[in-house]
């Protein structure tokens, strides 16, 4: 997911519209999180009706007023508005914690084409690896509310850092990095054991294999 927005500028939906414009900032904000891309337009009546529901959904999962620890979830508004004024007006209906792309950024339309967005509102849910989890979660959010996130979290196999000690998370991360090395190590050791066993069997039985092995030594 991070690669999708490297070299882009993401804006925070706060009063100052602070920028996330460095690779480190974007990685820290998006890494190991489920991303909701909200494609909408202020001129779309259905979008305006859905915005308060989406805003409440996101707040209940990420706002410390509702939860002890925020969910690993990011909301990014992809404006399909016809003017910057329309976009600014619609952003007022969305949470301050959400992100958005500047109106003049053509990447908005690139994302629309990239994910074949054909209707608004669309909430495209992406796994941390940028693969599509839900093509459009609008109906699911309306039906299930915040239970959606728990389904997404399980389907995305997200490492839930909120419910792990720092030491446990670091151990799990290190184990995930070292697993391929350890598997290769054990594979080599198993092959060595099999060769030694086969060699002893041939030598003890006086077979050709044992003779060849003995001669080789």
Z-matrix of the N, CA and C atoms (Angstrom, degrees):
N
C 1 1.460
C 2 1.523 1 111.15
N 3 1.321 2 115.31 1 -37.87
C 4 1.460 3 120.11 2 -179.10
C 5 1.514 4 110.05 3 -59.02
N 6 1.344 5 117.04 4 -41.66
C 7 1.465 6 121.20 5 -178.39
C 8 1.519 7 111.56 6 -60.01
N 9 1.316 8 116.53 7 -28.22
C 10 1.462 9 121.17 8 -178.00
C 11 1.530 10 111.46 9 -64.82
N 12 1.338 11 116.45 10 -24.99
C 13 1.467 12 119.42 11 -174.89
C 14 1.527 13 114.11 12 -124.60
N 15 1.333 14 116.05 13 9.72
C 16 1.464 15 118.65 14 173.30
C 17 1.528 16 108.00 15 -64.14
N 18 1.314 17 116.83 16 140.25
C 19 1.473 18 124.02 17 -178.17
C 20 1.528 19 112.64 18 71.74
N 21 1.342 20 117.20 19 9.50
C 22 1.467 21 120.18 20 173.05
C 23 1.538 22 108.28 21 -105.73
N 24 1.315 23 115.70 22 166.99
C 25 1.462 24 121.15 23 175.43
C 26 1.522 25 107.71 24 -113.71
N 27 1.330 26 116.17 25 117.28
C 28 1.453 27 121.54 26 176.12
C 29 1.526 28 108.82 27 -101.31
N 30 1.325 29 115.67 28 140.53
C 31 1.455 30 120.67 29 -178.48
C 32 1.521 31 110.80 30 -111.06
N 33 1.325 32 115.91 31 143.71
C 34 1.460 33 120.87 32 175.25
C 35 1.526 34 109.16 33 -86.76
N 36 1.314 35 116.12 34 143.53
C 37 1.455 36 120.60 35 -178.05
C 38 1.531 37 111.15 36 -86.60
N 39 1.330 38 114.98 37 51.37
C 40 1.459 39 119.67 38 176.36
C 41 1.531 40 109.72 39 -110.44
N 42 1.292 41 116.31 40 -177.26
C 43 1.459 42 120.40 41 -175.20
C 44 1.520 43 112.30 42 -58.78
N 45 1.327 44 116.44 43 -41.56
C 46 1.468 45 121.00 44 -177.41
C 47 1.527 46 112.73 45 -88.67
N 48 1.330 47 117.05 46 -7.03
C 49 1.474 48 121.71 47 -177.17
C 50 1.537 49 110.57 48 48.60
N 51 1.332 50 114.23 49 56.44
C 52 1.464 51 120.62 50 -179.75
C 53 1.518 52 111.12 51 -58.93
N 54 1.315 53 115.29 52 147.22
C 55 1.457 54 121.37 53 -177.27
C 56 1.525 55 112.21 54 -97.56
N 57 1.326 56 115.03 55 142.15
C 58 1.461 57 121.95 56 164.67
C 59 1.524 58 104.57 57 -106.53
N 60 1.325 59 116.09 58 97.70
C 61 1.459 60 118.62 59 -171.75
C 62 1.525 61 114.05 60 -122.35
N 63 1.333 62 116.79 61 6.56
C 64 1.459 63 118.65 62 176.08
C 65 1.528 64 109.50 63 -114.44
N 66 1.295 65 115.33 64 155.69
C 67 1.467 66 120.12 65 -179.10
C 68 1.523 67 110.58 66 -59.92
N 69 1.321 68 117.07 67 -39.98
C 70 1.466 69 120.64 68 -178.81
C 71 1.527 70 110.93 69 -63.79
N 72 1.337 71 117.07 70 -43.62
C 73 1.464 72 121.12 71 -179.58
C 74 1.523 73 111.30 72 -62.73
N 75 1.332 74 116.21 73 -42.30
C 76 1.462 75 120.70 74 -178.79
C 77 1.526 76 110.49 75 -68.23
N 78 1.320 77 116.61 76 -41.07
C 79 1.469 78 120.40 77 178.44
C 80 1.525 79 110.11 78 -62.28
N 81 1.324 80 117.19 79 -46.23
C 82 1.458 81 121.37 80 -179.38
C 83 1.529 82 111.85 81 -61.96
N 84 1.319 83 116.77 82 -32.17
C 85 1.471 84 120.50 83 -176.65
C 86 1.523 85 112.29 84 -84.25
N 87 1.340 86 118.30 85 -31.98
C 88 1.458 87 120.68 86 -171.19
C 89 1.530 88 115.28 87 -108.91
N 90 1.318 89 117.76 88 -21.32
C 91 1.465 90 120.16 89 -172.97
C 92 1.531 91 112.25 90 -63.45
N 93 1.336 92 114.91 91 136.60
C 94 1.462 93 122.99 92 178.87
C 95 1.528 94 112.14 93 56.28
N 96 1.319 95 115.57 94 40.53
C 97 1.456 96 120.82 95 176.91
C 98 1.525 97 110.76 96 -132.22
N 99 1.306 98 114.36 97 151.96
C 100 1.455 99 120.74 98 172.00
C 101 1.521 100 107.32 99 -83.23
N 102 1.328 101 116.08 100 134.69
C 103 1.462 102 120.80 101 -176.30
C 104 1.520 103 110.86 102 -112.79
N 105 1.315 104 115.60 103 129.69
C 106 1.460 105 121.54 104 173.28
C 107 1.528 106 108.45 105 -104.42
N 108 1.315 107 116.97 106 116.17
C 109 1.458 108 121.56 107 173.80
C 110 1.525 109 107.18 108 -94.87
N 111 1.318 110 115.83 109 114.60
C 112 1.463 111 121.09 110 -176.91
C 113 1.527 112 109.12 111 -100.71
N 114 1.316 113 115.83 112 103.11
C 115 1.461 114 121.89 113 177.17
C 116 1.526 115 108.05 114 -90.99
N 117 1.331 116 116.75 115 121.37
C 118 1.456 117 119.74 116 -177.13
C 119 1.522 118 109.95 117 -160.52
N 120 1.324 119 114.13 118 173.66
C 121 1.457 120 121.01 119 179.80
C 122 1.520 121 109.29 120 -146.56
N 123 1.323 122 116.08 121 143.00
C 124 1.459 123 120.52 122 -179.32
C 125 1.520 124 112.30 123 -65.99
N 126 1.334 125 117.01 124 -24.38
C 127 1.466 126 120.21 125 -179.56
C 128 1.521 127 112.21 126 -81.39
N 129 1.326 128 117.40 127 -6.51
C 130 1.468 129 122.39 128 179.47
C 131 1.529 130 108.82 129 -90.98
N 132 1.325 131 116.01 130 115.87
C 133 1.467 132 120.00 131 -177.70
C 134 1.524 133 111.98 132 -62.93
N 135 1.344 134 116.93 133 -40.18
C 136 1.469 135 120.72 134 178.89
C 137 1.527 136 110.78 135 -62.74
N 138 1.324 137 116.31 136 -36.66
C 139 1.465 138 120.48 137 177.98
C 140 1.519 139 110.78 138 -63.55
N 141 1.324 140 116.24 139 -43.29
C 142 1.469 141 120.41 140 -179.74
C 143 1.529 142 111.01 141 -66.16
N 144 1.322 143 116.69 142 -35.11
C 145 1.466 144 120.07 143 178.68
C 146 1.525 145 111.28 144 -71.85
N 147 1.324 146 116.63 145 -33.91
C 148 1.467 147 120.68 146 -177.53
C 149 1.530 148 112.43 147 -80.66
N 150 1.320 149 118.10 148 -27.34
C 151 1.467 150 122.34 149 -174.91
C 152 1.531 151 113.59 150 -53.25
N 153 1.341 152 120.93 151 -46.46
C 154 1.473 153 119.88 152 179.02
C 155 1.534 154 112.71 153 -62.20
N 156 1.343 155 116.52 154 -36.06
C 157 1.468 156 119.91 155 178.34
C 158 1.521 157 110.54 156 -65.47
N 159 1.326 158 116.47 157 -45.03
C 160 1.460 159 120.92 158 178.96
C 161 1.524 160 110.64 159 -64.46
N 162 1.315 161 115.95 160 -40.08
C 163 1.460 162 120.30 161 179.75
C 164 1.529 163 110.86 162 -62.00
N 165 1.321 164 117.16 163 -45.80
C 166 1.473 165 121.18 164 178.00
C 167 1.526 166 110.89 165 -63.91
N 168 1.319 167 116.10 166 -41.96
C 169 1.472 168 122.05 167 178.63
C 170 1.530 169 110.16 168 -56.06
N 171 1.323 170 115.90 169 -47.96
C 172 1.461 171 121.05 170 -177.67
C 173 1.527 172 111.68 171 -69.78
N 174 1.320 173 116.77 172 -40.95
C 175 1.464 174 120.22 173 179.64
C 176 1.523 175 111.54 174 -63.09
N 177 1.324 176 116.98 175 -41.77
C 178 1.462 177 120.77 176 -177.76
C 179 1.525 178 112.34 177 -66.19
N 180 1.321 179 116.86 178 -20.19
C 181 1.460 180 120.66 179 179.70
C 182 1.528 181 113.16 180 -98.68
N 183 1.324 182 117.37 181 -22.32
C 184 1.463 183 119.33 182 -172.93
C 185 1.521 184 114.89 183 -123.85
N 186 1.312 185 117.90 184 -15.94
C 187 1.460 186 120.74 185 -177.72
C 188 1.532 187 109.62 186 -86.01
N 189 1.329 188 116.17 187 128.95
C 190 1.466 189 121.20 188 -178.06
C 191 1.526 190 112.61 189 -64.81
N 192 1.318 191 117.02 190 -12.85
C 193 1.458 192 120.00 191 175.62
C 194 1.530 193 110.32 192 -68.47
N 195 1.350 194 115.96 193 -29.34
C 196 1.464 195 121.21 194 -177.33
C 197 1.531 196 112.68 195 -102.79
N 198 1.323 197 117.34 196 -32.34
C 199 1.464 198 120.83 197 -175.82
C 200 1.523 199 110.15 198 -129.92
N 201 1.332 200 115.53 199 152.87
C 202 1.463 201 119.75 200 178.18
C 203 1.517 202 111.29 201 -69.75
N 204 1.337 203 114.70 202 -37.93
C 205 1.466 204 119.79 203 179.73
C 206 1.516 205 108.92 204 -135.71
N 207 1.321 206 114.57 205 136.70
C 208 1.465 207 119.92 206 -175.67
C 209 1.528 208 111.44 207 -68.76
N 210 1.317 209 115.12 208 145.02
C 211 1.463 210 120.74 209 175.41
C 212 1.525 211 109.33 210 -69.73
N 213 1.327 212 114.99 211 155.40
C 214 1.466 213 120.19 212 179.63
C 215 1.537 214 108.16 213 -83.57
N 216 1.316 215 112.95 214 73.94
C 217 1.454 216 121.55 215 -171.13
C 218 1.520 217 109.31 216 -140.81
N 219 1.337 218 116.02 217 138.61
C 220 1.462 219 121.12 218 178.65
C 221 1.528 220 108.68 219 -128.40
N 222 1.324 221 115.70 220 135.51
C 223 1.457 222 121.72 221 176.04
C 224 1.521 223 108.46 222 -109.77
N 225 1.334 224 115.92 223 124.21
C 226 1.459 225 121.41 224 -179.34
C 227 1.526 226 108.83 225 -125.20
N 228 1.328 227 115.80 226 117.36
C 229 1.459 228 120.79 227 -179.38
C 230 1.522 229 110.20 228 -82.83
N 231 1.336 230 115.83 229 123.49
C 232 1.462 231 121.78 230 176.21
C 233 1.524 232 106.66 231 -107.42
N 234 1.299 233 115.49 232 99.99
C 235 1.459 234 120.86 233 -174.34
C 236 1.526 235 112.06 234 -72.67
N 237 1.340 236 114.59 235 131.07
C 238 1.466 237 121.11 236 171.35
C 239 1.535 238 108.81 237 -113.46
N 240 1.333 239 114.35 238 27.58
C 241 1.457 240 120.86 239 -178.72
C 242 1.531 241 111.00 240 -71.56
N 243 1.326 242 114.74 241 161.84
C 244 1.452 243 120.92 242 -177.79
C 245 1.529 244 112.37 243 -91.83
N 246 1.320 245 116.49 244 -10.43
C 247 1.462 246 119.50 245 178.83
C 248 1.524 247 109.49 246 -152.42
N 249 1.324 248 115.25 247 161.21
C 250 1.459 249 120.26 248 178.67
C 251 1.526 250 110.59 249 -66.76
N 252 1.318 251 116.82 250 -32.50
C 253 1.467 252 120.75 251 178.70
C 254 1.527 253 110.54 252 -64.17
N 255 1.337 254 116.49 253 -40.91
C 256 1.465 255 120.19 254 177.68
C 257 1.521 256 110.80 255 -63.00
N 258 1.337 257 115.49 256 -42.39
C 259 1.468 258 119.61 257 179.67
C 260 1.521 259 110.56 258 -63.19
N 261 1.322 260 117.48 259 -45.93
C 262 1.462 261 121.04 260 -178.78
C 263 1.531 262 110.67 261 -61.68
N 264 1.334 263 116.24 262 -38.09
C 265 1.453 264 119.41 263 179.27
C 266 1.521 265 112.16 264 -67.41
N 267 1.342 266 116.46 265 -39.43
C 268 1.462 267 120.53 266 -178.76
C 269 1.523 268 111.34 267 -70.62
N 270 1.315 269 117.15 268 -33.98
C 271 1.468 270 121.21 269 179.93
C 272 1.527 271 111.81 270 -61.17
N 273 1.312 272 117.52 271 -26.05
C 274 1.459 273 120.87 272 179.07
C 275 1.536 274 111.38 273 -66.64
N 276 1.339 275 116.41 274 -19.88
C 277 1.461 276 121.23 275 179.07
C 278 1.533 277 112.18 276 -86.94
N 279 1.330 278 116.16 277 -6.38
C 280 1.467 279 121.11 278 -174.92
C 281 1.525 280 110.98 279 -107.42
N 282 1.338 281 117.74 280 158.60
C 283 1.470 282 121.16 281 -177.63
C 284 1.527 283 112.53 282 -61.93
N 285 1.312 284 115.78 283 150.41
C 286 1.460 285 120.10 284 178.40
C 287 1.522 286 112.03 285 -68.67
N 288 1.333 287 116.20 286 -20.57
C 289 1.466 288 120.02 287 -179.17
C 290 1.533 289 112.71 288 -81.62
N 291 1.307 290 116.83 289 -9.32
C 292 1.466 291 118.19 290 -177.94
C 293 1.523 292 110.33 291 -78.38
N 294 1.321 293 115.60 292 163.98
C 295 1.461 294 122.66 293 179.34
C 296 1.524 295 108.98 294 -113.13
N 297 1.331 296 115.57 295 165.12
C 298 1.463 297 119.02 296 175.23
C 299 1.526 298 110.03 297 -156.99
N 300 1.311 299 114.99 298 164.63
C 301 1.458 300 121.61 299 174.96
C 302 1.524 301 108.77 300 -97.75
N 303 1.317 302 116.15 301 144.20
C 304 1.458 303 120.23 302 179.45
C 305 1.529 304 110.24 303 -60.94
N 306 1.310 305 115.61 304 149.52
C 307 1.464 306 120.27 305 -177.20
C 308 1.529 307 111.47 306 -59.57
N 309 1.328 308 116.30 307 -36.65
C 310 1.474 309 119.41 308 -177.81
C 311 1.520 310 113.55 309 -78.34
N 312 1.322 311 116.64 310 -2.96
C 313 1.469 312 120.10 311 179.99
C 314 1.534 313 110.14 312 -80.64
N 315 1.323 314 118.46 313 114.50
C 316 1.467 315 121.40 314 -178.60
C 317 1.527 316 113.60 315 -68.43
N 318 1.325 317 115.91 316 -10.02
C 319 1.464 318 119.79 317 -179.22
C 320 1.527 319 111.16 318 -64.40
N 321 1.325 320 116.99 319 -20.36
C 322 1.463 321 120.72 320 176.84
C 323 1.532 322 110.25 321 -57.39
N 324 1.316 323 114.54 322 -48.08
C 325 1.463 324 119.73 323 -178.19
C 326 1.528 325 111.28 324 -74.10
N 327 1.318 326 116.23 325 -28.80
C 328 1.475 327 119.90 326 175.87
C 329 1.524 328 110.28 327 -63.36
N 330 1.336 329 116.57 328 -42.40
C 331 1.461 330 120.73 329 179.02
C 332 1.530 331 110.77 330 -66.49
N 333 1.311 332 116.29 331 -37.44
C 334 1.460 333 120.45 332 177.91
C 335 1.525 334 110.46 333 -60.03
N 336 1.336 335 116.15 334 -44.46
C 337 1.463 336 120.75 335 179.38
C 338 1.526 337 111.77 336 -73.00
N 339 1.329 338 116.52 337 -39.11
C 340 1.461 339 121.77 338 -178.20
C 341 1.525 340 111.75 339 -58.66
N 342 1.331 341 116.29 340 -40.10
C 343 1.465 342 120.76 341 -176.28
C 344 1.533 343 112.91 342 -103.92
N 345 1.331 344 115.17 343 12.46
C 346 1.473 345 120.70 344 175.45
C 347 1.524 346 112.75 345 51.43
N 348 1.318 347 115.57 346 48.55
C 349 1.463 348 120.39 347 178.57
C 350 1.526 349 108.65 348 -74.41
N 351 1.319 350 116.06 349 119.78
C 352 1.462 351 120.75 350 -174.93
C 353 1.519 352 112.99 351 -114.88
N 354 1.326 353 117.77 352 -6.96
C 355 1.458 354 120.23 353 -179.64
C 356 1.512 355 110.17 354 -147.26
N 357 1.319 356 114.94 355 156.55
C 358 1.463 357 121.04 356 174.16
C 359 1.523 358 107.83 357 -128.50
N 360 1.316 359 117.42 358 144.00
C 361 1.465 360 125.98 359 0.00
C 362 1.529 361 112.49 360 -77.14
N 363 1.315 362 115.68 361 147.08
C 364 1.463 363 122.37 362 172.96
C 365 1.526 364 108.63 363 -128.75
N 366 1.311 365 115.64 364 129.52
C 367 1.470 366 120.99 365 171.72
C 368 1.517 367 106.67 366 -112.87
N 369 1.319 368 115.36 367 98.91
C 370 1.464 369 121.78 368 -180.00
C 371 1.521 370 108.36 369 -86.89
N 372 1.333 371 116.77 370 121.69
C 373 1.463 372 121.10 371 -176.95
C 374 1.523 373 108.98 372 -103.24
N 375 1.327 374 115.88 373 124.13
C 376 1.464 375 122.17 374 -178.06
C 377 1.521 376 111.32 375 -114.34
N 378 1.328 377 114.86 376 141.56
C 379 1.466 378 120.20 377 171.33
C 380 1.529 379 109.23 378 -71.60
N 381 1.327 380 117.49 379 168.35
C 382 1.465 381 119.83 380 177.81
C 383 1.530 382 113.96 381 -59.98
N 384 1.342 383 117.20 382 -22.39
C 385 1.468 384 119.40 383 179.06
C 386 1.525 385 112.25 384 -90.85
N 387 1.325 386 117.86 385 10.31
C 388 1.471 387 124.97 386 177.89
C 389 1.527 388 114.18 387 79.58
N 390 1.307 389 118.75 388 -0.69
C 391 1.461 390 119.69 389 176.46
C 392 1.530 391 108.92 390 -75.65
N 393 1.333 392 115.60 391 151.66
C 394 1.460 393 120.67 392 -175.50
C 395 1.527 394 110.40 393 -77.85
N 396 1.327 395 115.57 394 126.58
C 397 1.452 396 121.93 395 176.51
C 398 1.535 397 110.60 396 -94.54
N 399 1.324 398 116.15 397 -48.45
C 400 1.465 399 122.56 398 177.54
C 401 1.530 400 107.72 399 -135.57
N 402 1.338 401 119.53 400 120.18
C 403 1.470 402 120.94 401 -179.14
C 404 1.526 403 112.52 402 -63.30
N 405 1.320 404 117.05 403 -37.79
C 406 1.459 405 120.79 404 176.02
C 407 1.529 406 108.83 405 -153.21
N 408 1.326 407 115.49 406 110.21
C 409 1.471 408 121.26 407 -173.43
C 410 1.523 409 113.41 408 -96.36
N 411 1.326 410 118.02 409 11.68
C 412 1.462 411 120.34 410 -177.02
C 413 1.533 412 111.42 411 -56.61
N 414 1.325 413 116.63 412 -52.71
C 415 1.476 414 120.23 413 -178.50
C 416 1.521 415 111.71 414 -62.74
N 417 1.326 416 116.49 415 -38.94
C 418 1.464 417 120.86 416 -179.08
C 419 1.532 418 110.98 417 -65.17
N 420 1.315 419 116.57 418 -40.32
C 421 1.464 420 120.66 419 178.19
C 422 1.525 421 110.56 420 -65.63
N 423 1.320 422 116.44 421 -40.16
C 424 1.462 423 120.56 422 178.84
C 425 1.527 424 111.43 423 -65.70
N 426 1.339 425 117.10 424 -36.53
C 427 1.464 426 121.28 425 -176.33
C 428 1.520 427 112.63 426 -81.89
N 429 1.342 428 116.79 427 -45.04
C 430 1.457 429 120.77 428 -169.32
C 431 1.526 430 114.91 429 -105.95
N 432 1.286 431 117.33 430 -15.38
C 433 1.460 432 119.10 431 -177.86
C 434 1.525 433 111.77 432 64.27
N 435 1.328 434 116.44 433 -141.49
C 436 1.463 435 120.49 434 -174.53
C 437 1.529 436 113.71 435 -68.48
N 438 1.324 437 117.89 436 -13.55
C 439 1.468 438 119.75 437 175.90
C 440 1.524 439 111.11 438 -60.86
N 441 1.323 440 116.30 439 -22.14
C 442 1.470 441 120.78 440 176.84
C 443 1.519 442 111.29 441 -53.30
N 444 1.331 443 114.63 442 -45.82
C 445 1.468 444 118.88 443 -174.24
C 446 1.517 445 112.27 444 -60.17
N 447 1.310 446 117.35 445 -40.22
C 448 1.465 447 120.32 446 -179.36
C 449 1.535 448 110.39 447 -65.03
N 450 1.326 449 116.26 448 -36.30
C 451 1.472 450 119.87 449 175.22
C 452 1.524 451 110.57 450 -66.17
N 453 1.320 452 116.49 451 -43.09
C 454 1.466 453 120.79 452 -179.89
C 455 1.520 454 110.54 453 -65.55
N 456 1.319 455 115.76 454 -42.01
C 457 1.464 456 120.75 455 -178.31
C 458 1.518 457 110.97 456 -59.62
N 459 1.331 458 115.82 457 -43.12
C 460 1.461 459 120.21 458 179.37
C 461 1.521 460 111.08 459 -68.75
N 462 1.336 461 116.63 460 -43.24
C 463 1.464 462 120.58 461 -178.53
C 464 1.524 463 111.92 462 -66.86
N 465 1.330 464 116.36 463 -32.57
C 466 1.462 465 120.66 464 -178.60
C 467 1.522 466 112.15 465 -84.00
N 468 1.363 467 117.13 466 -6.17
C 469 1.458 468 122.27 467 -177.28
C 470 1.526 469 110.25 468 52.63
N 471 1.318 470 114.58 469 45.71
C 472 1.458 471 121.35 470 -177.26
C 473 1.519 472 110.47 471 -74.67
N 474 1.329 473 116.64 472 134.67
C 475 1.458 474 121.18 473 174.48
C 476 1.520 475 107.32 474 -74.72
N 477 1.305 476 116.64 475 110.58
C 478 1.464 477 121.20 476 -174.80
C 479 1.518 478 110.20 477 -82.85
N 480 1.306 479 116.46 478 93.23
C 481 1.457 480 121.29 479 -179.16
C 482 1.522 481 111.91 480 -71.33
N 483 1.339 482 116.82 481 -21.52
C 484 1.464 483 119.71 482 -177.87
C 485 1.517 484 112.52 483 -65.34
N 486 1.317 485 117.16 484 -26.57
C 487 1.458 486 120.13 485 -175.19
C 488 1.522 487 111.46 486 -116.19
N 489 1.344 488 116.15 487 25.84
C 490 1.458 489 121.30 488 177.87
C 491 1.525 490 108.18 489 -128.67
N 492 1.308 491 116.24 490 143.24
C 493 1.453 492 119.84 491 171.50
C 494 1.516 493 109.24 492 -66.34
N 495 1.317 494 115.60 493 154.76
C 496 1.461 495 120.11 494 -179.72
C 497 1.517 496 110.54 495 -56.36
N 498 1.353 497 116.38 496 -42.88
C 499 1.459 498 120.40 497 -178.71
C 500 1.528 499 111.09 498 -63.91
N 501 1.354 500 115.98 499 -40.25
C 502 1.462 501 119.78 500 -179.82
C 503 1.513 502 110.92 501 -65.42
N 504 1.346 503 116.48 502 -41.53
C 505 1.459 504 120.17 503 -179.37
C 506 1.519 505 110.66 504 -65.24
N 507 1.359 506 115.95 505 -43.83
C 508 1.458 507 119.09 506 179.83
C 509 1.519 508 110.94 507 -63.84
N 510 1.358 509 115.58 508 -39.08
C 511 1.463 510 119.58 509 179.11
C 512 1.522 511 110.74 510 -64.48
N 513 1.348 512 115.95 511 -41.12
C 514 1.454 513 120.45 512 179.74
C 515 1.522 514 110.34 513 -65.81
N 516 1.346 515 115.89 514 -41.45
C 517 1.461 516 119.94 515 179.52
C 518 1.511 517 110.85 516 -63.88
N 519 1.349 518 116.64 517 -45.98
C 520 1.457 519 120.25 518 179.88
C 521 1.512 520 110.78 519 -64.24
N 522 1.348 521 116.54 520 -36.62
C 523 1.451 522 119.69 521 179.62
C 524 1.523 523 110.77 522 -66.37
N 525 1.326 524 116.29 523 -37.21
C 526 1.453 525 119.21 524 -179.98
C 527 1.520 526 110.84 525 -67.01
N 528 1.368 527 116.71 526 -34.20
C 529 1.448 528 119.75 527 178.10
C 530 1.526 529 111.61 528 -73.35
N 531 1.346 530 116.79 529 -34.21
C 532 1.458 531 120.44 530 -174.37
C 533 1.519 532 113.75 531 -91.45
N 534 1.326 533 117.70 532 -12.19
C 535 1.467 534 120.50 533 -178.33
C 536 1.527 535 113.22 534 -54.07
N 537 1.349 536 119.36 535 -48.86
C 538 1.469 537 118.41 536 -179.66
C 539 1.509 538 112.72 537 -59.60
N 540 1.343 539 117.11 538 -37.84
C 541 1.469 540 121.27 539 179.90
C 542 1.523 541 110.13 540 -66.64
N 543 1.344 542 116.05 541 -44.05
C 544 1.452 543 119.26 542 -179.50
C 545 1.517 544 112.16 543 -65.60
N 546 1.349 545 116.97 544 -38.06
C 547 1.461 546 119.98 545 178.76
C 548 1.522 547 110.75 546 -64.14
N 549 1.343 548 116.02 547 -39.83
C 550 1.455 549 119.88 548 178.25
C 551 1.519 550 110.74 549 -65.65
N 552 1.343 551 116.04 550 -40.52
C 553 1.469 552 121.00 551 179.41
C 554 1.523 553 110.00 552 -60.93
N 555 1.325 554 117.40 553 -47.75
C 556 1.460 555 121.21 554 -178.23
C 557 1.530 556 110.92 555 -66.46
N 558 1.322 557 116.66 556 -34.56
C 559 1.453 558 119.99 557 178.95
C 560 1.523 559 110.48 558 -64.03
N 561 1.346 560 116.23 559 -43.98
C 562 1.468 561 120.74 560 179.20
C 563 1.521 562 110.39 561 -64.50
N 564 1.357 563 116.44 562 -43.33
C 565 1.464 564 119.81 563 -179.71
C 566 1.524 565 111.42 564 -64.19
N 567 1.317 566 117.21 565 -39.36
C 568 1.470 567 120.87 566 178.00
C 569 1.514 568 111.08 567 -62.96
N 570 1.346 569 115.89 568 -41.64
C 571 1.460 570 119.38 569 179.66
C 572 1.525 571 110.93 570 -64.24
N 573 1.345 572 117.35 571 -38.42
C 574 1.464 573 121.37 572 178.66
C 575 1.526 574 110.52 573 -63.95
N 576 1.351 575 116.41 574 -42.92
C 577 1.461 576 121.04 575 179.77
C 578 1.522 577 110.89 576 -63.05
N 579 1.332 578 115.86 577 -41.36
C 580 1.465 579 119.82 578 179.78
C 581 1.521 580 110.84 579 -63.66
N 582 1.346 581 117.78 580 -40.86
C 583 1.461 582 121.67 581 -179.99
C 584 1.533 583 111.01 582 -65.18
N 585 1.361 584 116.15 583 -41.92
C 586 1.461 585 120.00 584 179.29
C 587 1.522 586 110.95 585 -64.55
N 588 1.339 587 115.80 586 -42.02
C 589 1.466 588 120.45 587 -179.83
C 590 1.522 589 110.30 588 -63.95
N 591 1.334 590 114.74 589 -42.57
C 592 1.460 591 119.74 590 -179.92
C 593 1.521 592 111.08 591 -65.82
N 594 1.346 593 116.02 592 -37.84
C 595 1.460 594 121.85 593 179.69
C 596 1.526 595 110.66 594 -65.80
N 597 1.349 596 117.61 595 -44.57
C 598 1.464 597 121.14 596 179.32
C 599 1.517 598 111.31 597 -64.25
N 600 1.325 599 115.54 598 -38.92
C 601 1.456 600 119.70 599 -179.70
C 602 1.528 601 110.42 600 -63.99
N 603 1.330 602 116.64 601 -43.40
C 604 1.467 603 120.32 602 179.75
C 605 1.507 604 112.22 603 -66.65
N 606 1.339 605 117.06 604 -40.16
C 607 1.465 606 120.72 605 -179.29
C 608 1.520 607 110.93 606 -67.68
N 609 1.329 608 116.62 607 -41.98
C 610 1.459 609 119.82 608 -178.43
C 611 1.506 610 112.07 609 -68.60
N 612 1.355 611 117.42 610 -31.67
C 613 1.454 612 120.32 611 -176.95
C 614 1.504 613 113.04 612 -90.09
N 615 1.330 614 117.75 613 -4.56
C 616 1.455 615 120.77 614 178.56
C 617 1.509 616 113.17 615 72.01
N 618 1.352 617 117.80 616 19.46
C 619 1.452 618 120.79 617 -178.51
C 620 1.503 619 111.78 618 -76.93
N 621 1.350 620 115.19 619 175.46
C 622 1.459 621 121.23 620 -179.53
C 623 1.512 622 111.27 621 -62.98
N 624 1.340 623 114.76 622 -36.16
C 625 1.460 624 118.71 623 -177.71
C 626 1.518 625 110.15 624 -61.76
N 627 1.357 626 115.57 625 -42.20
C 628 1.446 627 119.70 626 179.76
C 629 1.514 628 112.13 627 -65.56
N 630 1.352 629 117.28 628 -36.22
C 631 1.462 630 120.73 629 179.06
C 632 1.502 631 110.48 630 -65.25
N 633 1.365 632 114.20 631 -44.22
C 634 1.460 633 118.13 632 -179.37
C 635 1.523 634 110.53 633 -64.05
N 636 1.300 635 115.11 634 -40.99
C 637 1.463 636 119.03 635 -179.97
C 638 1.502 637 110.70 636 -64.49
N 639 1.376 638 116.56 637 -40.21
C 640 1.448 639 121.15 638 -178.06
C 641 1.515 640 109.78 639 -67.74
N 642 1.351 641 114.75 640 -39.78
C 643 1.470 642 118.28 641 179.47
C 644 1.511 643 111.06 642 -67.05
N 645 1.347 644 114.03 643 -35.74
C 646 1.464 645 116.91 644 -179.59
C 647 1.505 646 111.82 645 -65.57
N 648 1.367 647 114.84 646 -33.76
C 649 1.473 648 117.41 647 179.78
C 650 1.524 649 109.61 648 -68.55
